[in-house]
Amino acid sequence: MGDKTQEKRSIDMRIYRQGDVLLVRTEDSRPEGSIRKPINGRVILVEGEATGHHHSVSAVCDVIDADGRMWMVAPKNVELTHQEHGTIEIEEGTYWVVRQRVYSPESIRTVLD
C-alpha cells in the first residue's frame, strides 16, 4: 500500500439542552427574519403554557424567527435561564433553537415544561 494521508475535518458541534429547549450550534450565517424584542433585559425563547415560566437569554442576543424556525445569535457567552432548571452558560455563536417534541402512537406533540 502507498502512503496515503487522510484529511480529517473537525465539526464544532455544540448542543445544549434545558428542559424542552434544545440549542444546536450552526456554522450558518446570521438568518434574516423578525427579531424578538427583549422584556426586562431578557429575550424569551419559549414560555411555558401552564406556569408562565420561560427559557430566556440576555438581551445582548438576537433571537430571530425566520422561515418557520427560531435562531439565536450570541455575540458573546450568555446564560440560558429558567425558573425550574439550572442556568447553562452558552458559548458565543449562532444556534438553531428547537422546541423538543414527544412521540406517542397517537400523535407527535410538543414537550410541556
A tleap script that builds the chain and sets N, CA, C and O, in Angstrom:
source leaprc.protein.ff14SB
mol = sequence {
  NMET GLY ASP LYS THR GLN GLU LYS ARG SER
  ILE ASP MET ARG ILE TYR ARG GLN GLY ASP
  VAL LEU LEU VAL ARG THR GLU ASP SER ARG
  PRO GLU GLY SER ILE ARG LYS PRO ILE ASN
  GLY ARG VAL ILE LEU VAL GLU GLY GLU ALA
  THR GLY HIE HIE HIE SER VAL SER ALA VAL
  CYS ASP VAL ILE ASP ALA ASP GLY ARG MET
  TRP MET VAL ALA PRO LYS ASN VAL GLU LEU
  THR HIE GLN GLU HIE GLY THR ILE GLU ILE
  GLU GLU GLY THR TYR TRP VAL VAL ARG GLN
  ARG VAL TYR SER PRO GLU SER ILE ARG THR
  VAL LEU CASP
}
set mol.1.N position { 0.831 -1.179 0.000 }
set mol.1.CA position { 0.000 0.000 0.000 }
set mol.1.C position { 0.876 1.243 0.000 }
set mol.1.O position { 1.950 1.281 0.600 }
set mol.2.N position { 0.382 2.247 -0.688 }
set mol.2.CA position { 1.110 3.506 -0.758 }
set mol.2.C position { 0.860 4.347 0.476 }
set mol.2.O position { 0.031 4.019 1.324 }
set mol.3.N position { 1.596 5.433 0.552 }
set mol.3.CA position { 1.432 6.384 1.640 }
set mol.3.C position { 0.228 7.271 1.368 }
set mol.3.O position { 0.257 8.091 0.451 }
set mol.4.N position { -0.806 7.119 2.136 }
set mol.4.CA position { -1.995 7.948 1.961 }
set mol.4.C position { -2.227 8.753 3.229 }
set mol.4.O position { -2.175 8.228 4.342 }
set mol.5.N position { -2.477 10.006 3.036 }
set mol.5.CA position { -2.782 10.873 4.163 }
set mol.5.C position { -4.254 11.214 4.116 }
set mol.5.O position { -4.758 11.705 3.106 }
set mol.6.N position { -4.928 10.955 5.195 }
set mol.6.CA position { -6.344 11.294 5.266 }
set mol.6.C position { -6.503 12.633 5.950 }
set mol.6.O position { -5.924 12.888 7.006 }
set mol.7.N position { -7.293 13.475 5.331 }
set mol.7.CA position { -7.586 14.768 5.929 }
set mol.7.C position { -8.808 14.602 6.818 }
set mol.7.O position { -9.851 14.117 6.380 }
set mol.8.N position { -8.665 15.008 8.053 }
set mol.8.CA position { -9.785 14.916 8.987 }
set mol.8.C position { -10.415 16.286 9.132 }
set mol.8.O position { -9.725 17.288 9.322 }
set mol.9.N position { -11.729 16.318 9.040 }
set mol.9.CA position { -12.467 17.567 9.244 }
set mol.9.C position { -13.022 17.582 10.655 }
set mol.9.O position { -13.596 16.600 11.125 }
set mol.10.N position { -12.846 18.678 11.299 }
set mol.10.CA position { -13.386 18.842 12.642 }
set mol.10.C position { -14.684 19.624 12.551 }
set mol.10.O position { -14.725 20.715 11.983 }
set mol.11.N position { -15.722 19.069 13.103 }
set mol.11.CA position { -17.014 19.752 13.133 }
set mol.11.C position { -17.239 20.209 14.562 }
set mol.11.O position { -17.246 19.408 15.497 }
set mol.12.N position { -17.425 21.515 14.713 }
set mol.12.CA position { -17.658 22.077 16.036 }
set mol.12.C position { -19.153 21.987 16.327 }
set mol.12.O position { -19.905 22.920 16.044 }
set mol.13.N position { -19.576 20.862 16.893 }
set mol.13.CA position { -20.988 20.637 17.147 }
set mol.13.C position { -21.249 20.802 18.628 }
set mol.13.O position { -20.893 19.942 19.434 }
set mol.14.N position { -21.864 21.900 18.975 }
set mol.14.CA position { -22.228 22.149 20.359 }
set mol.14.C position { -23.741 22.067 20.457 }
set mol.14.O position { -24.475 22.673 19.677 }
set mol.15.N position { -24.179 21.299 21.437 }
set mol.15.CA position { -25.607 21.144 21.670 }
set mol.15.C position { -25.853 21.375 23.158 }
set mol.15.O position { -25.148 20.834 24.010 }
set mol.16.N position { -26.851 22.177 23.449 }
set mol.16.CA position { -27.234 22.453 24.825 }
set mol.16.C position { -28.713 22.114 24.977 }
set mol.16.O position { -29.517 22.378 24.083 }
set mol.17.N position { -29.062 21.524 26.120 }
set mol.17.CA position { -30.462 21.201 26.384 }
set mol.17.C position { -30.831 21.713 27.765 }
set mol.17.O position { -30.099 21.522 28.736 }
set mol.18.N position { -31.985 22.368 27.829 }
set mol.18.CA position { -32.538 22.819 29.109 }
set mol.18.C position { -34.035 22.544 29.050 }
set mol.18.O position { -34.776 23.242 28.358 }
set mol.19.N position { -34.478 21.516 29.784 }
set mol.19.CA position { -35.900 21.149 29.736 }
set mol.19.C position { -36.303 20.780 28.324 }
set mol.19.O position { -35.720 19.881 27.720 }
set mol.20.N position { -37.309 21.478 27.792 }
set mol.20.CA position { -37.817 21.161 26.456 }
set mol.20.C position { -37.171 21.986 25.351 }
set mol.20.O position { -37.628 21.949 24.209 }
set mol.21.N position { -36.108 22.735 25.677 }
set mol.21.CA position { -35.425 23.562 24.682 }
set mol.21.C position { -34.064 22.963 24.357 }
set mol.21.O position { -33.299 22.597 25.249 }
set mol.22.N position { -33.779 22.871 23.069 }
set mol.22.CA position { -32.514 22.353 22.566 }
set mol.22.C position { -31.879 23.438 21.714 }
set mol.22.O position { -32.526 23.984 20.820 }
set mol.23.N position { -30.609 23.758 21.982 }
set mol.23.CA position { -29.854 24.708 21.163 }
set mol.23.C position { -28.785 23.942 20.411 }
set mol.23.O position { -27.980 23.236 21.019 }
set mol.24.N position { -28.771 24.074 19.092 }
set mol.24.CA position { -27.807 23.373 18.245 }
set mol.24.C position { -26.966 24.420 17.529 }
set mol.24.O position { -27.490 25.207 16.741 }
set mol.25.N position { -25.671 24.431 17.798 }
set mol.25.CA position { -24.785 25.406 17.159 }
set mol.25.C position { -24.675 25.101 15.674 }
set mol.25.O position { -24.605 23.943 15.263 }
set mol.26.N position { -24.660 26.155 14.886 }
set mol.26.CA position { -24.573 26.001 13.440 }
set mol.26.C position { -23.519 26.950 12.895 }
set mol.26.O position { -23.233 27.987 13.494 }
set mol.27.N position { -22.958 26.596 11.778 }
set mol.27.CA position { -21.991 27.466 11.114 }
set mol.27.C position { -22.685 28.351 10.086 }
set mol.27.O position { -22.028 29.102 9.365 }
set mol.28.N position { -24.015 28.264 10.017 }
set mol.28.CA position { -24.777 29.089 9.083 }
set mol.28.C position { -24.555 30.563 9.390 }
set mol.28.O position { -24.239 30.941 10.519 }
set mol.29.N position { -24.724 31.376 8.373 }
set mol.29.CA position { -24.627 32.818 8.586 }
set mol.29.C position { -25.887 33.296 9.303 }
set mol.29.O position { -26.877 32.571 9.404 }
set mol.30.N position { -25.828 34.501 9.785 }
set mol.30.CA position { -26.953 35.085 10.519 }
set mol.30.C position { -28.200 35.092 9.635 }
set mol.30.O position { -28.166 35.639 8.532 }
set mol.31.N position { -29.299 34.495 10.100 }
set mol.31.CA position { -30.516 34.464 9.285 }
set mol.31.C position { -31.223 35.823 9.269 }
set mol.31.O position { -31.093 36.616 10.201 }
set mol.32.N position { -31.959 36.069 8.211 }
set mol.32.CA position { -32.789 37.274 8.112 }
set mol.32.C position { -34.181 36.905 8.600 }
set mol.32.O position { -34.707 35.853 8.237 }
set mol.33.N position { -34.773 37.752 9.408 }
set mol.33.CA position { -36.118 37.476 9.912 }
set mol.33.C position { -36.524 38.481 10.950 }
set mol.33.O position { -35.910 39.539 11.088 }
set mol.34.N position { -37.567 38.146 11.681 }
set mol.34.CA position { -38.135 39.010 12.704 }
set mol.34.C position { -37.365 38.816 14.012 }
set mol.34.O position { -37.253 37.694 14.505 }
set mol.35.N position { -36.838 39.898 14.572 }
set mol.35.CA position { -36.073 39.836 15.824 }
set mol.35.C position { -37.014 40.055 17.004 }
set mol.35.O position { -37.766 41.029 17.045 }
set mol.36.N position { -36.958 39.131 17.961 }
set mol.36.CA position { -37.802 39.247 19.150 }
set mol.36.C position { -37.317 40.379 20.042 }
set mol.36.O position { -36.116 40.605 20.190 }
set mol.37.N position { -38.257 41.073 20.624 }
set mol.37.CA position { -37.933 42.208 21.495 }
set mol.37.C position { -37.680 41.728 22.921 }
set mol.37.O position { -38.385 40.849 23.418 }
set mol.38.N position { -36.673 42.307 23.581 }
set mol.38.CA position { -36.398 41.932 24.978 }
set mol.38.C position { -37.465 42.474 25.928 }
set mol.38.O position { -38.099 43.497 25.666 }
set mol.39.N position { -37.642 41.758 27.033 }
set mol.39.CA position { -38.533 42.178 28.111 }
set mol.39.C position { -37.697 42.170 29.389 }
set mol.39.O position { -37.179 41.128 29.789 }
set mol.40.N position { -37.570 43.320 30.022 }
set mol.40.CA position { -36.774 43.452 31.247 }
set mol.40.C position { -35.352 42.909 31.080 }
set mol.40.O position { -34.831 42.231 31.966 }
set mol.41.N position { -34.733 43.212 29.940 }
set mol.41.CA position { -33.345 42.830 29.715 }
set mol.41.C position { -33.128 41.388 29.293 }
set mol.41.O position { -31.984 40.943 29.195 }
set mol.42.N position { -34.209 40.644 29.038 }
set mol.42.CA position { -34.111 39.231 28.635 }
set mol.42.C position { -34.924 39.016 27.366 }
set mol.42.O position { -35.909 39.713 27.119 }
set mol.43.N position { -34.499 38.041 26.565 }
set mol.43.CA position { -35.274 37.646 25.389 }
set mol.43.C position { -35.801 36.243 25.661 }
set mol.43.O position { -35.034 35.323 25.942 }
set mol.44.N position { -37.111 36.092 25.576 }
set mol.44.CA position { -37.743 34.804 25.868 }
set mol.44.C position { -37.678 33.910 24.628 }
set mol.44.O position { -38.102 34.298 23.539 }
set mol.45.N position { -37.134 32.701 24.822 }
set mol.45.CA position { -37.096 31.717 23.750 }
set mol.45.C position { -38.409 30.947 23.714 }
set mol.45.O position { -39.066 30.858 22.676 }
set mol.46.N position { -38.777 30.396 24.856 }
set mol.46.CA position { -40.000 29.593 24.966 }
set mol.46.C position { -40.646 29.893 26.306 }
set mol.46.O position { -39.972 29.946 27.335 }
set mol.47.N position { -41.956 30.088 26.286 }
set mol.47.CA position { -42.706 30.341 27.514 }
set mol.47.C position { -43.613 29.147 27.794 }
set mol.47.O position { -44.269 28.632 26.889 }
set mol.48.N position { -43.646 28.709 29.055 }
set mol.48.CA position { -44.473 27.576 29.441 }
set mol.48.C position { -45.950 27.902 29.380 }
set mol.48.O position { -46.367 29.018 29.691 }
set mol.49.N position { -46.740 26.915 28.974 }
set mol.49.CA position { -48.185 27.109 28.865 }
set mol.49.C position { -48.865 27.119 30.227 }
set mol.49.O position { -49.781 27.906 30.461 }
set mol.50.N position { -48.418 26.246 31.123 }
set mol.50.CA position { -49.115 26.075 32.394 }
set mol.50.C position { -48.640 27.044 33.475 }
set mol.50.O position { -49.455 27.588 34.220 }
set mol.51.N position { -47.317 27.265 33.565 }
set mol.51.CA position { -46.774 28.007 34.703 }
set mol.51.C position { -46.390 29.445 34.385 }
set mol.51.O position { -46.276 30.267 35.294 }
set mol.52.N position { -46.190 29.758 33.126 }
set mol.52.CA position { -45.698 31.084 32.764 }
set mol.52.C position { -44.188 31.196 32.894 }
set mol.52.O position { -43.610 32.237 32.583 }
set mol.53.N position { -43.538 30.109 33.361 }
set mol.53.CA position { -42.076 30.104 33.404 }
set mol.53.C position { -41.550 30.140 31.977 }
set mol.53.O position { -42.258 29.789 31.033 }
set mol.54.N position { -40.301 30.569 31.830 }
set mol.54.CA position { -39.765 30.695 30.475 }
set mol.54.C position { -38.263 30.425 30.425 }
set mol.54.O position { -37.550 30.549 31.421 }
set mol.55.N position { -37.817 30.054 29.239 }
set mol.55.CA position { -36.402 29.926 28.926 }
set mol.55.C position { -36.007 31.256 28.294 }
set mol.55.O position { -36.642 31.696 27.336 }
set mol.56.N position { -34.965 31.902 28.818 }
set mol.56.CA position { -34.591 33.209 28.282 }
set mol.56.C position { -33.085 33.401 28.302 }
set mol.56.O position { -32.354 32.717 29.019 }
set mol.57.N position { -32.641 34.368 27.479 }
set mol.57.CA position { -31.229 34.736 27.393 }
set mol.57.C position { -31.119 36.257 27.509 }
set mol.57.O position { -32.107 36.978 27.366 }
set mol.58.N position { -29.919 36.720 27.765 }
set mol.58.CA position { -29.658 38.152 27.873 }
set mol.58.C position { -30.026 38.873 26.588 }
set mol.58.O position { -29.938 38.304 25.500 }
set mol.59.N position { -30.437 40.120 26.717 }
set mol.59.CA position { -30.838 40.926 25.565 }
set mol.59.C position { -29.675 41.254 24.637 }
set mol.59.O position { -29.892 41.860 23.587 }
set mol.60.N position { -28.431 40.869 24.994 }
set mol.60.CA position { -27.330 41.061 24.044 }
set mol.60.C position { -27.489 40.128 22.849 }
set mol.60.O position { -26.896 40.357 21.795 }
set mol.61.N position { -28.290 39.076 23.013 }
set mol.61.CA position { -28.546 38.110 21.935 }
set mol.61.C position { -29.665 38.616 21.035 }
set mol.61.O position { -30.570 39.325 21.477 }
set mol.62.N position { -29.583 38.240 19.778 }
set mol.62.CA position { -30.720 38.414 18.882 }
set mol.62.C position { -31.388 37.053 18.743 }
set mol.62.O position { -30.741 36.066 18.393 }
set mol.63.N position { -32.671 37.011 19.017 }
set mol.63.CA position { -33.464 35.795 18.790 }
set mol.63.C position { -34.329 36.109 17.580 }
set mol.63.O position { -35.115 37.056 17.586 }
set mol.64.N position { -34.169 35.297 16.543 }
set mol.64.CA position { -34.738 35.598 15.237 }
set mol.64.C position { -35.690 34.493 14.811 }
set mol.64.O position { -35.345 33.312 14.852 }
set mol.65.N position { -36.892 34.885 14.401 }
set mol.65.CA position { -37.847 33.951 13.803 }
set mol.65.C position { -37.707 34.091 12.293 }
set mol.65.O position { -37.938 35.167 11.741 }
set mol.66.N position { -37.324 32.992 11.618 }
set mol.66.CA position { -37.094 33.037 10.172 }
set mol.66.C position { -37.449 31.700 9.542 }
set mol.66.O position { -36.981 30.651 9.983 }
set mol.67.N position { -38.271 31.744 8.519 }
set mol.67.CA position { -38.617 30.546 7.749 }
set mol.67.C position { -39.147 29.407 8.613 }
set mol.67.O position { -38.805 28.247 8.384 }
set mol.68.N position { -39.983 29.727 9.609 }
set mol.68.CA position { -40.585 28.705 10.447 }
set mol.68.C position { -39.654 28.130 11.502 }
set mol.68.O position { -40.005 27.161 12.175 }
set mol.69.N position { -38.481 28.709 11.653 }
set mol.69.CA position { -37.521 28.262 12.666 }
set mol.69.C position { -37.133 29.429 13.551 }
set mol.69.O position { -37.323 30.592 13.195 }
set mol.70.N position { -36.584 29.098 14.712 }
set mol.70.CA position { -36.084 30.126 15.622 }
set mol.70.C position { -34.569 29.978 15.702 }
set mol.70.O position { -34.045 28.867 15.767 }
set mol.71.N position { -33.876 31.112 15.697 }
set mol.71.CA position { -32.422 31.155 15.767 }
set mol.71.C position { -32.011 32.088 16.894 }
set mol.71.O position { -32.728 33.032 17.224 }
set mol.72.N position { -30.859 31.818 17.478 }
set mol.72.CA position { -30.300 32.706 18.481 }
set mol.72.C position { -28.879 33.045 18.067 }
set mol.72.O position { -28.081 32.154 17.775 }
set mol.73.N position { -28.563 34.332 18.042 }
set mol.73.CA position { -27.208 34.779 17.722 }
set mol.73.C position { -26.641 35.424 18.984 }
set mol.73.O position { -27.114 36.468 19.435 }
set mol.74.N position { -25.620 34.780 19.541 }
set mol.74.CA position { -24.991 35.265 20.771 }
set mol.74.C position { -23.625 35.848 20.424 }
set mol.74.O position { -22.726 35.108 20.022 }
set mol.75.N position { -23.451 37.175 20.572 }
set mol.75.CA position { -22.169 37.792 20.241 }
set mol.75.C position { -21.075 37.519 21.269 }
set mol.75.O position { -19.898 37.780 21.023 }
set mol.76.N position { -21.476 36.992 22.417 }
set mol.76.CA position { -20.540 36.600 23.474 }
set mol.76.C position { -21.197 35.492 24.285 }
set mol.76.O position { -22.369 35.183 24.067 }
set mol.77.N position { -20.468 34.895 25.209 }
set mol.77.CA position { -21.052 33.864 26.059 }
set mol.77.C position { -22.213 34.462 26.858 }
set mol.77.O position { -22.120 35.570 27.385 }
set mol.78.N position { -23.310 33.696 26.933 }
set mol.78.CA position { -24.503 34.161 27.652 }
set mol.78.C position { -25.056 33.027 28.507 }
set mol.78.O position { -24.681 31.866 28.346 }
set mol.79.N position { -25.953 33.388 29.417 }
set mol.79.CA position { -26.597 32.385 30.259 }
set mol.79.C position { -28.025 32.147 29.796 }
set mol.79.O position { -28.791 33.085 29.575 }
set mol.80.N position { -28.367 30.867 29.654 }
set mol.80.CA position { -29.739 30.439 29.372 }
set mol.80.C position { -30.351 30.111 30.727 }
set mol.80.O position { -29.839 29.263 31.458 }
set mol.81.N position { -31.456 30.791 31.060 }
set mol.81.CA position { -32.051 30.603 32.380 }
set mol.81.C position { -33.501 30.132 32.275 }
set mol.81.O position { -34.177 30.328 31.264 }
set mol.82.N position { -33.947 29.506 33.357 }
set mol.82.CA position { -35.328 29.059 33.511 }
set mol.82.C position { -35.581 28.961 35.012 }
set mol.82.O position { -34.673 28.631 35.774 }
set mol.83.N position { -36.780 29.239 35.429 }
set mol.83.CA position { -37.102 29.270 36.852 }
set mol.83.C position { -36.985 27.906 37.535 }
set mol.83.O position { -36.777 27.852 38.747 }
set mol.84.N position { -37.112 26.806 36.792 }
set mol.84.CA position { -37.076 25.479 37.409 }
set mol.84.C position { -35.869 24.636 37.004 }
set mol.84.O position { -35.720 23.509 37.477 }
set mol.85.N position { -35.007 25.167 36.137 }
set mol.85.CA position { -33.837 24.417 35.680 }
set mol.85.C position { -32.576 25.188 36.053 }
set mol.85.O position { -32.616 26.393 36.300 }
set mol.86.N position { -31.462 24.475 36.088 }
set mol.86.CA position { -30.194 25.144 36.340 }
set mol.86.C position { -29.815 26.041 35.169 }
set mol.86.O position { -30.175 25.772 34.023 }
set mol.87.N position { -29.088 27.104 35.468 }
set mol.87.CA position { -28.604 28.022 34.439 }
set mol.87.C position { -27.491 27.348 33.646 }
set mol.87.O position { -26.656 26.642 34.212 }
set mol.88.N position { -27.484 27.570 32.333 }
set mol.88.CA position { -26.477 26.988 31.448 }
set mol.88.C position { -25.738 28.121 30.757 }
set mol.88.O position { -26.365 29.042 30.233 }
set mol.89.N position { -24.404 28.063 30.752 }
set mol.89.CA position { -23.634 29.052 30.003 }
set mol.89.C position { -23.501 28.568 28.557 }
set mol.89.O position { -23.058 27.450 28.296 }
set mol.90.N position { -23.894 29.434 27.634 }
set mol.90.CA position { -23.869 29.127 26.206 }
set mol.90.C position { -22.724 29.911 25.573 }
set mol.90.O position { -22.595 31.116 25.788 }
set mol.91.N position { -21.896 29.223 24.796 }
set mol.91.CA position { -20.785 29.894 24.120 }
set mol.91.C position { -21.304 30.768 22.982 }
set mol.91.O position { -22.354 30.492 22.401 }
set mol.92.N position { -20.554 31.825 22.674 }
set mol.92.CA position { -20.956 32.699 21.581 }
set mol.92.C position { -21.102 31.897 20.293 }
set mol.92.O position { -20.407 30.903 20.085 }
set mol.93.N position { -22.016 32.342 19.434 }
set mol.93.CA position { -22.238 31.662 18.170 }
set mol.93.C position { -23.675 31.793 17.708 }
set mol.93.O position { -24.479 32.495 18.320 }
set mol.94.N position { -23.984 31.112 16.624 }
set mol.94.CA position { -25.336 31.088 16.070 }
set mol.94.C position { -25.931 29.719 16.350 }
set mol.94.O position { -25.296 28.695 16.099 }
set mol.95.N position { -27.152 29.704 16.872 }
set mol.95.CA position { -27.798 28.458 17.282 }
set mol.95.C position { -29.194 28.353 16.687 }
set mol.95.O position { -29.918 29.340 16.564 }
set mol.96.N position { -29.545 27.139 16.326 }
set mol.96.CA position { -30.918 26.804 15.952 }
set mol.96.C position { -31.604 26.437 17.261 }
set mol.96.O position { -31.104 25.591 18.003 }
set mol.97.N position { -32.732 27.055 17.552 }
set mol.97.CA position { -33.475 26.806 18.795 }
set mol.97.C position { -34.617 25.839 18.462 }
set mol.97.O position { -35.471 26.133 17.626 }
set mol.98.N position { -34.616 24.688 19.130 }
set mol.98.CA position { -35.606 23.652 18.856 }
set mol.98.C position { -36.459 23.418 20.083 }
set mol.98.O position { -35.936 23.228 21.180 }
set mol.99.N position { -37.753 23.431 19.907 }
set mol.99.CA position { -38.680 23.021 20.972 }
set mol.99.C position { -38.856 21.526 20.809 }
set mol.99.O position { -39.413 21.070 19.810 }
set mol.100.N position { -38.387 20.761 21.778 }
set mol.100.CA position { -38.403 19.312 21.646 }
set mol.100.C position { -39.822 18.768 21.633 }
set mol.100.O position { -40.741 19.352 22.209 }
set mol.101.N position { -39.975 17.639 20.964 }
set mol.101.CA position { -41.277 17.006 20.803 }
set mol.101.C position { -41.231 15.575 21.336 }
set mol.101.O position { -40.167 14.964 21.444 }
set mol.102.N position { -42.411 15.063 21.665 }
set mol.102.CA position { -42.549 13.707 22.176 }
set mol.102.C position { -43.363 12.906 21.171 }
set mol.102.O position { -44.365 13.384 20.639 }
set mol.103.N position { -42.919 11.691 20.922 }
set mol.103.CA position { -43.686 10.828 20.023 }
set mol.103.C position { -44.509 9.865 20.860 }
set mol.103.O position { -44.008 9.273 21.815 }
set mol.104.N position { -45.758 9.713 20.501 }
set mol.104.CA position { -46.595 8.653 21.045 }
set mol.104.C position { -47.372 8.098 19.854 }
set mol.104.O position { -47.517 8.794 18.849 }
set mol.105.N position { -47.872 6.877 19.936 }
set mol.105.CA position { -48.586 6.311 18.801 }
set mol.105.C position { -49.786 7.175 18.341 }
set mol.105.O position { -50.172 7.135 17.173 }
set mol.106.N position { -50.355 7.939 19.256 }
set mol.106.CA position { -51.498 8.756 18.906 }
set mol.106.C position { -51.100 10.011 18.132 }
set mol.106.O position { -51.794 10.421 17.202 }
set mol.107.N position { -49.952 10.629 18.531 }
set mol.107.CA position { -49.555 11.875 17.873 }
set mol.107.C position { -48.156 12.270 18.281 }
set mol.107.O position { -47.585 11.719 19.222 }
set mol.108.N position { -47.612 13.234 17.557 }
set mol.108.CA position { -46.358 13.872 17.954 }
set mol.108.C position { -46.758 15.194 18.573 }
set mol.108.O position { -47.492 15.974 17.967 }
set mol.109.N position { -46.271 15.450 19.792 }
set mol.109.CA position { -46.682 16.675 20.474 }
set mol.109.C position { -45.481 17.366 21.090 }
set mol.109.O position { -44.441 16.749 21.318 }
set mol.110.N position { -45.634 18.645 21.353 }
set mol.110.CA position { -44.589 19.448 21.974 }
set mol.110.C position { -44.414 19.040 23.423 }
set mol.110.O position { -45.391 18.781 24.125 }
set mol.111.N position { -43.156 18.983 23.877 }
set mol.111.CA position { -42.880 18.688 25.276 }
set mol.111.C position { -43.360 19.860 26.113 }
set mol.111.O position { -43.069 21.015 25.804 }
set mol.112.N position { -44.093 19.560 27.167 }
set mol.112.CA position { -44.552 20.616 28.080 }
set mol.112.C position { -43.585 20.683 29.240 }
set mol.112.O position { -43.306 19.672 29.884 }
set mol.113.N position { -43.077 21.860 29.507 }
set mol.113.CA position { -42.071 22.060 30.532 }
set mol.113.C position { -42.707 22.515 31.821 }
set mol.113.O position { -42.007 22.737 32.810 }
savepdb mol mol.pdb
quit
